[in-house]
């Protein structure tokens, strides 16, 4: 099997679209499409399907990509034996955007090799580690994430969701509560409906930090894990705000990753995020 086809399939899965994979590999979209068709013909099944948000890996594709990752690693190891490859393949770290700020503030220096970091929504990071193109991942478990992901977890903790707001945020008496949401998150909406609280969606973004900026600007209220409340906002404890559920934070490792390679990264991430009492610097 031509190794360039394997690289292309992994690039598409990581980038989420044929065009972005083409940019990464320096190939035109027709060339990428041609390689995908050739690989699918060799394997006898569809690897990807088009969606409104891009390109999604099929169930068959998830299985195929797990093997593709192993093939690529074996290929690169063989090249290194003859001196054709100069560096060890990078470890791929996936971080939910909720974890990014504390991770960057910690400035980790002892990660093995040349670590590649992918920051995205928890759902995408979970898909990546499950499919095998992310090696180690930190994310929060949503209802949309496959229950089988727990089998890859090496650390976890339960983190209560809490309301946050700007220090100077005020709401007019009788006005609907303005909330800030992101796709896939309906915890706030379900809680407000259940308790009969009138609300309106004032801001919506895929970007977690954009939602925080909107909260800091006083546009409305939103929910974050209790351990991740930034110092730029405060926890909202108004009597009319209903209690929110607790969600699970996971530290996962893909199947087949060498224990010696993963150990330093897992240890640092455990210390940073999964030790009891860990909170954002300056949390309220």
DRENROKE-193366 format. One line per 4 residues: number of its first residue (from 1); their letters; for each residue z, x, y of N, C-alpha, C, O. Coordinates in steps of 0.2 Angstrom, whole numbers. Each point is the difference from the previous one (the first is absolute). Layout:
// DRENROKE-193366
NUM> A> Z,X,Y,Z,X,Y,Z,X,Y,Z,X,Y; ...
END
This chain:
// DRENROKE-193366
1> XXXX> 0,4,-6,0,-4,6,0,4,6,4,5,1; -9,-5,4,0,4,6,6,-1,4,2,-5,2; 1,11,0,7,0,3,-1,-3,7,5,-3,3; -11,3,0,-1,-3,7,1,-7,0,2,-3,5
5> XXXX> -4,-1,-11,1,-7,-1,8,-1,0,2,-5,3; 2,9,-6,7,-1,-1,3,1,7,4,-4,2; -6,9,2,3,1,7,-2,-6,4,4,-2,4; -10,-1,-4,-2,-5,4,4,-6,-2,2,-4,5
9> XXXX> -1,2,-11,4,-6,-2,7,1,3,3,-5,3; 0,11,-3,7,1,2,0,-1,8,5,-3,2; -10,6,1,0,-1,7,-1,-7,3,3,-2,5; -7,-2,-9,0,-7,2,6,-4,-1,2,-4,5
13> XXXX> 2,6,-10,6,-4,-1,5,2,5,4,-4,2; -4,11,0,5,2,5,-2,-3,7,5,-2,4; -11,2,-2,-2,-1,6,-1,-8,1,1,-2,6; -2,-2,-11,0,-7,1,-7,-3,2,-1,-6,0
17> XXXX> -4,10,0,-7,-2,2,-5,6,-2,2,5,0; -8,-8,-1,-5,5,-2,-2,4,6,-1,6,-1; 1,-9,7,-2,4,6,5,6,2,-2,5,1; 9,-7,-2,5,5,2,0,6,-6,1,5,2
21> XXXX> -3,-7,-8,0,5,-5,-6,4,1,0,6,-1; -6,-9,4,-6,4,1,2,5,6,-2,6,0; 6,-8,5,2,5,6,4,5,-3,-1,6,2; 5,-7,-7,5,5,-2,-4,5,-4,1,6,0
25> XXXX> -6,-8,-4,-4,4,-5,-6,3,3,-4,4,-3; 2,-6,10,-6,2,3,-7,-3,-4,-5,3,0; 6,-9,-2,-6,-4,-3,-1,-6,3,4,-3,3; -11,1,-3,-2,-7,3,3,-5,-5,1,1,-5
29> XXXX> -1,-7,8,2,-6,-4,-4,-2,-5,2,-1,-6; -9,2,6,-4,-1,-5,1,5,-6,0,-2,-6; 2,8,8,1,5,-5,6,-2,-4,1,1,-6; 5,-3,10,6,-2,-3,-1,-6,-5,2,0,-6
33> XXXX> -6,-5,8,-2,-6,-4,-3,2,-6,1,-3,-5; -6,8,6,-4,2,-6,5,3,-5,-1,-1,-6; 6,5,8,4,4,-5,5,-5,-3,1,1,-6; 1,-6,10,4,-5,-3,-4,-4,-6,3,-1,-5
37> XXXX> -9,-1,7,-4,-4,-5,-1,5,-7,1,-3,-5; -2,9,6,-1,5,-5,6,0,-4,0,0,-7; 6,1,10,6,1,-4,2,-7,-3,2,0,-6; -3,-6,9,2,-6,-3,-5,-1,-6,2,-3,-5
41> XXXX> -8,5,5,-5,0,-6,3,4,-5,-1,-2,-6; 3,8,7,3,4,-5,6,-3,-3,1,1,-7; 3,-4,11,7,-2,-3,-1,-7,-3,4,-2,-4; -9,-2,6,-1,-7,-2,5,-5,3,1,-5,-3
45> XXXX> 0,6,9,4,-5,4,1,1,7,-2,5,3; 4,-10,1,0,0,7,7,3,2,5,-1,-2; -6,6,6,6,4,3,3,-3,6,6,0,1; -11,-3,3,2,-2,7,-2,-7,1,-5,-2,-3
49> XXXX> 8,-1,8,-3,-7,2,1,0,8,5,2,2; -9,-5,1,0,-1,7,4,-6,2,0,-5,-3; 5,6,8,4,-5,3,-1,0,8,-4,4,3; 7,-9,0,0,0,7,2,6,4,-2,2,5
53> XXXX> 7,1,-8,3,6,3,-2,7,-2,2,5,2; -7,-5,-7,-3,6,-2,-2,0,-8,-3,-5,-2; 4,10,-1,-1,1,-7,6,1,-4,4,4,1; -3,-9,-6,6,0,-4,-2,2,-7,-5,-1,-3
57> XXXX> 10,5,-1,-1,2,-6,1,-6,-5,5,-3,0; -9,2,-5,0,-5,-5,6,2,-5,2,6,0; 0,-10,-5,5,1,-5,-3,6,-4,3,5,-2; -10,-6,0,-3,5,-4,0,7,4,1,5,-3
61> XXXX> -3,-6,9,0,6,4,7,4,1,0,6,0; 5,-10,0,7,4,0,1,4,-6,2,6,0; -4,-9,-6,0,4,-6,-4,6,0,2,6,-2; -8,-7,4,-5,6,1,2,5,4,-1,6,-1
65> XXXX> 4,-8,7,2,5,5,6,4,-2,0,6,2; 4,-9,-6,5,4,-3,-2,6,-4,2,6,1; -7,-7,-5,-4,5,-4,-4,5,5,0,6,-1; -3,-9,6,-4,4,4,4,5,4,-2,6,1
69> XXXX> 8,-8,1,5,5,3,1,6,-5,1,5,3; 1,-7,-9,1,5,-5,-6,5,-1,1,6,0; -7,-9,0,-6,4,-1,-1,5,6,-1,6,-1; 2,-9,7,-1,4,6,5,6,0,-1,6,2
73> XXXX> 8,-7,-4,5,5,0,-2,5,-5,1,6,1; -3,-8,-7,-2,5,-5,-6,4,2,0,6,-2; -5,-9,5,-6,4,2,3,5,5,-3,6,0; 7,-8,5,2,5,5,4,6,-3,0,5,2
77> XXXX> 4,-7,-7,4,5,-3,-4,5,-4,1,6,0; -7,-8,-3,-4,4,-3,-4,5,5,-1,6,-2; 0,-9,7,-4,4,5,5,6,3,-2,5,1; 9,-7,-1,4,5,3,1,6,-5,2,5,2
81> XXXX> -3,-7,-9,1,5,-5,-5,6,2,1,6,-2; -7,-8,4,-5,5,1,0,2,8,-5,4,2; 9,-6,2,1,2,7,-5,-4,4,-1,2,6; -2,-8,-9,-5,-4,4,4,-4,5,-3,-2,5
85> XXXX> 9,1,-6,4,-5,4,6,5,3,4,3,-4; -3,-3,10,5,4,3,7,-3,1,5,4,0; -4,-10,0,6,-3,1,2,-6,-5,-5,-2,-4; 11,1,3,2,-5,-5,-1,-7,4,0,-1,6
89> XXXX> -2,-4,-11,-2,-6,3,6,-3,4,6,0,-3; -7,-3,9,6,-3,3,4,-6,-3,-4,-4,-3; 10,4,4,4,-6,-2,-1,-5,5,-1,1,6; 0,-7,-8,-2,-6,4,6,-4,1,2,-4,-5
93> XXXX> 1,4,11,6,-4,2,-2,-7,3,-4,1,5; 6,-6,-7,-2,-7,3,7,-2,3,5,-1,-3; -6,-1,10,6,-3,3,-1,-6,4,-5,-1,3; 9,-4,-5,-1,-6,5,2,2,7,4,4,1
97> XXXX> -8,-8,3,1,2,7,7,-1,3,2,3,5; 2,-7,-9,7,0,2,4,6,0,5,2,3; -7,3,-8,3,6,-1,-2,6,4,3,5,0; -9,-6,3,-3,6,3,4,3,6,0,6,0
101> XXXX> 3,-10,4,3,3,6,6,5,-3,0,6,3; 4,-8,-7,6,4,-3,-3,6,-3,3,5,0; -9,-6,-4,-3,5,-4,-2,6,5,1,6,-1; -4,-8,6,-3,5,5,6,3,4,-1,6,1
105> XXXX> 6,-10,0,6,3,4,3,6,-4,3,4,2; -3,-5,-9,4,4,-5,-4,7,0,3,5,-2; -10,-5,3,-4,6,0,1,4,-7,2,5,0; -3,-9,-5,1,3,-7,-5,7,-1,-5,0,2
109> XXXX> 8,5,-4,-3,6,-1,-1,3,-7,-4,5,-1; 8,-8,-4,0,3,-6,-5,-4,-5,1,1,-6; -5,-5,8,-5,-4,-4,-4,5,-4,-2,5,3; 0,-6,-9,-4,5,-4,-7,0,2,-3,-6,1
113> XXXX> 0,11,0,-8,1,1,-2,-4,7,4,0,4; -10,-2,-4,-2,-3,6,0,-7,-1,-4,-3,-3; 9,0,6,2,-7,-1,-5,-5,4,0,2,6; -3,-6,-9,-4,-5,4,4,-7,1,3,-2,-5
117> XXXX> -3,0,11,4,-6,1,-4,-6,2,-4,1,5; 5,-7,-8,-3,-6,2,5,-5,2,4,-2,-4; -5,0,10,5,-6,3,-4,-6,0,-5,-1,3; 8,-5,-6,-3,-6,0,5,-5,-1,6,1,-1
121> XXXX> -9,-8,1,5,-5,-2,2,1,-7,-3,3,-4; 9,-6,2,3,1,-6,-4,-2,-6,0,3,-5; -4,-9,6,-4,-2,-5,-5,5,-2,-2,1,-6; -1,2,11,-6,5,-2,3,6,-3,-3,3,-4
125> XXXX> 9,0,6,3,5,-3,2,-1,-7,-1,4,-4; 4,-10,3,1,-2,-7,-6,0,-5,1,2,-5; -6,-4,8,-6,0,-4,-3,7,-1,-2,1,-6; 3,3,10,-2,7,0,4,4,-6,-3,3,-4
129> XXXX> 9,-4,4,4,4,-5,-1,-4,-7,0,4,-5; -1,-10,5,-1,-4,-6,-7,2,-3,0,1,-6; -5,0,10,-6,2,-2,-1,8,-2,-5,2,-3; 10,2,6,0,7,-2,-3,4,5,-1,6,-1
133> XXXX> -1,-8,7,-3,4,5,5,2,6,-2,3,5; 8,-6,-6,6,3,4,5,2,-5,2,-3,-5; 1,9,6,4,3,-5,7,-2,1,3,-2,-5; 0,2,11,7,-2,1,0,-5,6,-4,1,5
137> XXXX> 8,-6,-5,-1,-5,5,7,-3,2,4,-1,-4; -3,-1,10,6,-3,3,-3,-7,3,-4,1,5; 7,-6,-7,-3,-7,3,5,-5,-1,5,1,-4; -6,-7,7,5,-6,-1,-4,-5,-5,-6,0,1
141> XXXX> 9,-3,-5,-3,-4,-5,-1,-7,3,5,-4,1; -11,2,-1,-2,-7,2,-1,-4,-6,-1,2,-5; 1,-9,6,-2,-5,-5,-7,2,-2,-2,-2,-6; -3,4,10,-7,1,-2,0,6,-4,-6,2,-3
145> XXXX> 11,2,2,-1,7,-4,2,-2,-7,5,-3,-2; -9,6,-3,1,-1,-7,7,2,-2,2,5,1; 1,-10,-5,6,2,-3,1,6,-4,5,3,0; -11,-1,-3,0,6,-4,1,6,3,2,6,-3
149> XXXX> -2,-6,10,1,6,4,7,3,-1,1,6,1; 4,-11,-3,7,3,-1,0,5,-6,5,4,0; -10,-4,-4,0,5,-6,-1,7,3,2,5,-3; -5,-4,9,-1,6,3,5,3,5,0,5,2
153> XXXX> 5,-10,-1,6,2,4,5,5,-2,2,0,-6; -1,5,10,5,5,-2,7,-1,4,5,3,-1; -6,-6,7,5,-2,4,-1,-7,3,-6,-2,1; 11,-1,1,0,-7,4,6,-1,3,6,2,-2
157> XXXX> -6,-7,7,6,-3,3,-2,-6,3,-6,-1,2; 11,-4,-1,-2,-6,3,2,0,7,6,3,2; -10,-5,3,0,1,7,0,-7,3,-6,-3,0; 11,0,3,0,-7,3,-5,0,6,0,5,4
161> XXXX> -4,-10,-3,-4,-1,6,5,-3,5,4,-4,-1; -5,7,7,3,-3,6,-4,-1,6,-6,3,0; 8,-7,4,-4,-2,7,1,6,5,6,2,0; -11,-1,3,1,5,6,-3,-3,6,-5,-4,0
165> XXXX> 7,7,6,-3,-2,6,1,5,6,4,5,-1; -7,-5,6,1,4,6,7,-2,3,2,-5,-1; 1,10,4,6,-1,3,0,-5,5,5,-4,1; -10,3,3,0,-5,5,-4,-6,-2,-2,-4,5
169> XXXX> 1,3,-11,-4,-6,-2,4,-6,1,6,-1,-1; -10,-4,4,3,-7,1,-5,-5,-2,-6,1,0; 9,-7,-2,-4,-6,-2,2,-6,4,6,-1,0; -11,-3,3,2,-6,3,3,-5,-4,-2,0,-6
173> XXXX> 7,-4,8,3,-5,-4,-5,-5,-2,-4,-2,4; 3,1,-11,-4,-5,-3,-7,3,-1,-4,-4,-3; 2,10,5,-6,2,-1,-1,3,-7,5,2,-3; -11,-2,0,-1,2,-7,2,8,0,-2,3,5
177> XXXX> 4,-1,-11,2,7,0,-6,4,-1,-4,-1,-5; 3,6,9,-6,5,-1,1,5,-5,5,4,1; -9,-4,-6,1,5,-5,-6,5,-1,-6,-2,2; 7,8,-4,-5,5,-1,-1,1,-8,5,2,-3
181> XXXX> -11,-3,1,-1,1,-7,-6,4,-2,-4,3,4; 4,-1,-11,-6,4,-2,-2,-4,-7,4,-3,-3; -10,4,1,-3,-4,-5,4,2,-7,1,6,-1; 0,-11,-3,3,1,-6,8,-1,0,3,0,-5
185> XXXX> -1,0,12,8,-1,1,1,-7,2,-2,-2,6; 5,-2,-10,2,-7,2,7,-1,-1,2,-6,0; 2,11,0,7,-1,-1,3,-4,6,4,-4,-1; -6,6,7,3,-3,6,-2,-7,0,4,-5,2
189> XXXX> -11,4,-3,-2,-7,1,3,-5,-5,2,-5,1; -1,8,-8,3,-5,-5,7,-1,2,3,-6,-1; 1,11,4,7,-1,2,0,-5,6,5,-5,0; -9,5,5,0,-4,5,-2,-7,-1,4,-5,2
193> XXXX> -9,4,-7,-2,-7,-2,6,-3,-4,2,-6,1; 1,10,-5,5,-3,-5,6,-2,5,3,-5,-2; -1,8,7,5,-2,4,-2,-4,6,5,-1,5; -11,-1,-4,-2,-5,5,0,3,7,1,-3,5
197> XXXX> -2,10,-5,-1,3,7,-7,0,2,-4,3,-3; 3,-5,9,-7,0,3,-2,7,2,4,4,3; -10,-2,-4,-2,6,1,-8,0,2,-3,-4,-2; 1,10,5,-7,1,1,-1,8,-2,4,4,1
201> XXXX> -10,-3,-3,-2,7,-1,-3,3,6,-5,-2,2; 9,7,1,-2,2,6,-4,7,0,-4,2,4; 4,1,-10,-3,7,-1,-1,1,-8,4,-2,-4; -10,4,3,-1,2,-8,-5,6,0,-5,1,3
205> XXXX> 8,4,-7,-4,6,-1,1,3,-7,6,-1,-3; -10,4,0,0,4,-6,5,6,1,3,3,-5; -3,-1,11,4,6,2,7,-1,1,2,-4,5; 3,7,-9,7,-1,0,2,2,7,5,-3,3
209> XXXX> -7,9,-1,2,3,7,-2,-4,6,3,0,5; -9,-4,-6,-2,-4,5,4,-6,1,2,-2,5; 1,-1,-11,5,-5,1,6,2,3,3,-4,4; -1,10,-6,6,3,3,-1,1,8,5,-2,4
213> XXXX> -11,4,-2,-1,1,7,0,-7,4,3,-1,5; -5,-4,-9,0,-7,3,7,-3,1,2,-3,4; 2,5,-9,7,-2,0,4,4,6,4,-3,4; -6,9,-3,3,4,5,-2,-3,7,4,1,5
217> XXXX> -10,-3,-5,-2,-3,7,3,-7,1,-2,-3,5; 5,0,-10,4,-6,1,-5,-6,-1,1,-6,2; -6,7,-6,-5,-6,-1,3,-5,-5,-2,-6,0; 6,9,-4,3,-5,-5,5,4,-5,2,5,1
221> XXXX> 0,-9,-6,4,3,-5,-4,2,-7,-5,-3,-1; 7,7,-3,-3,2,-6,6,2,-5,6,0,2; -8,1,-8,5,2,-5,-2,7,-3,-6,2,-1; 11,2,0,-1,7,-3,6,1,-5,5,-4,0
225> XXXX> -6,9,-5,5,1,-4,6,3,4,-1,4,5; 7,-6,-7,6,2,3,1,8,1,2,2,6; -4,2,-11,0,7,1,-5,3,5,1,6,1; -5,-10,1,-6,3,4,0,-3,7,-5,0,4
229> XXXX> 11,-3,-1,0,-2,7,-1,6,5,5,4,0; -10,-4,4,0,6,4,4,-1,6,2,-6,2; 0,11,2,5,0,5,-3,-3,6,3,-2,5; -10,0,-5,-3,-3,6,1,-7,1,-2,-3,5
233> XXXX> 4,0,-11,2,-7,0,7,-1,-2,3,4,-2; -1,-11,1,7,-1,-2,-1,-6,-6,-5,-3,0; 10,3,-4,0,-5,-5,2,-7,4,5,0,3; -9,-5,-5,1,-6,3,5,-5,-4,-2,0,-6
237> XXXX> 7,-2,9,5,-4,-4,1,-7,3,5,-3,-1; -10,1,4,1,-7,3,1,-5,-5,-3,0,-6; 7,-5,7,2,-5,-4,-5,-4,-4,0,-3,-5; -6,2,9,-6,-4,-2,-4,4,-5,-5,-3,-2
241> XXXX> 6,9,1,-4,4,-4,2,0,-8,6,1,-1; -10,-4,-3,2,-1,-7,0,7,-4,-3,5,2; 7,-5,-7,1,7,-4,-7,1,-3,-4,-5,-2; 3,11,1,-7,3,-3,2,3,-7,6,2,-1
245> XXXX> -11,-2,-4,1,3,-6,1,7,0,-1,4,5; 3,-1,-11,1,7,-1,-7,2,-4,-2,-3,-5; -1,9,7,-5,3,-4,1,6,-3,5,4,2; -9,-2,-7,1,6,-3,-4,6,2,-6,-1,1
249> XXXX> 9,7,1,-4,6,1,-1,4,-6,5,1,-4; -11,2,2,-1,3,-6,-3,7,2,-4,1,4; 6,4,-8,-3,7,-1,-3,0,-7,4,0,-5; -11,0,5,-3,0,-6,-4,6,-1,-2,4,5
253> XXXX> 0,-2,-11,-4,6,-2,-5,-3,-5,2,-3,-5; -8,5,6,-6,-2,-4,1,3,-7,4,5,-1; -6,-9,-4,0,2,-7,-4,7,-1,-5,1,3; 8,4,-7,-3,6,-1,1,6,4,-3,5,-1
257> XXXX> 6,-7,7,1,6,5,5,5,-3,6,-2,-2; -7,8,2,4,6,-3,7,-1,4,0,0,6; 5,1,-10,7,-1,2,2,6,5,3,-1,5; -6,7,-7,2,6,5,-3,-1,7,3,2,5
261> XXXX> -10,-5,-5,-3,-1,6,3,-5,4,1,1,7; 2,-6,-10,2,-6,4,7,1,2,3,-3,5; 1,8,-8,7,0,1,2,1,7,5,-3,3; -7,8,1,2,2,7,-2,-6,4,5,-2,4
265> XXXX> -10,-1,-5,-2,-6,5,5,-6,-2,2,-3,5; -1,1,-11,4,-5,-2,7,1,3,3,-5,2; 0,11,-3,6,2,2,1,-1,8,5,-3,2; -10,5,2,1,0,7,-1,-8,2,4,-2,5
269> XXXX> -8,-1,-8,-1,-7,2,6,-4,-2,2,-5,4; 1,6,-10,6,-3,-2,6,1,6,3,-4,2; -2,11,0,5,1,5,-2,-3,6,5,-2,4; -11,1,-2,-2,-3,7,1,-7,0,2,-3,5
273> XXXX> -4,-1,-10,-1,-7,0,5,-4,-5,2,-5,2; 0,8,-7,3,-4,-6,7,2,-1,3,-3,-5; 0,7,9,7,1,-1,4,-5,4,-2,-3,5; 8,1,-8,4,-6,3,1,2,8,3,5,1
277> XXXX> -3,-10,3,2,1,7,-5,3,4,1,1,6; -7,0,-9,-6,3,4,-2,-5,6,-2,-5,-2; 1,7,8,-2,-4,5,-5,4,5,1,6,0; -5,-9,4,-4,3,5,5,4,5,5,-3,1
281> XXXX> -7,9,1,4,3,5,1,-5,6,-5,-2,3; 11,1,-1,1,-4,6,-1,-7,-1,-1,-4,5; 2,2,-12,-1,-7,-1,6,-4,3,5,2,1; -7,-9,1,5,-4,2,3,-4,-5,4,-5,1
END
